[in-house]
Amino acid sequence: MQLLLLTKVPLYEENFERQLKQLGNEVYCSTNVLTALKRGMIDKNFLNQFEGIIFSETLYDSEIQEIMKQLSQETIKCFRRASESKHEEADFLPFDSWIPLDIDLCRLREILLIAELSHMVNKGAAHVQQVAVKQKLSELSLKLKQKEIVYYLIQAGDRTVPREEISQQIWEKAPTKSVLASLSKVVSKVNEKLENEFGDEAIQTIWGQGYRLNKKFFDYLENDLVDVQETVLCESVQQ
């Protein structure tokens, strides 16, 4: 997700911001945007690029109430970061979810996943599944370029993808010997990291043709997708 983190003290949010980025989210942490929102001087086009806004515990409820009035017509998901006791005191604020201060990565992933899927549920099952797959990938200890290659192969399905095509798409330049060598290294690293998860190569090399994902990888992705979509639908009905 693309997230806007509103706070009065950006340095205070460093650990939490790191958690969000570990889960594959793009985070924009800002005090200036907070000031502009309070003054009613924010460009709505700027806000539209974000799927969620997180209000820091450094903000007063009264400040958030004023900002929320400006967002009433928006489709942005709103989160409040605060202690458990604070949750009970301020139930009148219409947040999509509360984020506890001592939250772990697993629970944070779950909260953001439900919010993102519910945001997209009206766009059709294909979009919901796309988000769910990205969230499943965030559970694996892969770096950005490794995730990009795996996700491209997921989209390819059972098709064997030429190395040149992957290189062109991921590095966005001609597939030179140097780029192809980098691709080989990334694929090897992915297989090394996921060896315990899948028992053999997650990315299979089809000599003379290219790469494709092991069927076990698709089984891993599909195991929870139906459950996740059913959970989102239930959440939507309850709302």
C-alpha angles and dihedrals in degrees: 000000000000104000133190112208111199115200143147092221114042093182090058090060097055097106094044091046088052090054092052092050091047087063091055098259125142108231130197110189113193146167094179093060089050090055092047092050092050089053093045091240101120123123108239090212088062092054093047091069090068126078094195142021121208117201112210124228086244089077126086119236090239091057092049092049091058092048093046090058088063091050097049093104094043127094094220117128113238126211131184121209111208145120121288092253090053090056091061094047097053107039089134091075110093102229123159088223144348120235114208117225093236096046119148125222094257095055093041090054090051094051094048093043094055091046094049094046093048088050090056101034093100091056092068140266094285091062092046091052092048091057092044091053091052090050091050089052090054088064090065121082095242129138122234098266091045091053092048092055093045091048091050090053091048089056089050091059113194092345117118105234119213115241090234092057093051092047092051093048099043101036094030094220140087113300098250123174089262093053093046089050090052090050091053091051093049092049091049090050092051092051091047093051095045098041093104092045098053105018094231139025114332089194111044122209114223102196114236091007112058139244137325135172122261112252088238088066092057090048089053092052095045097048095084103024097091092047091049093051092048090050091052092049091051090050090051093050092049091052 
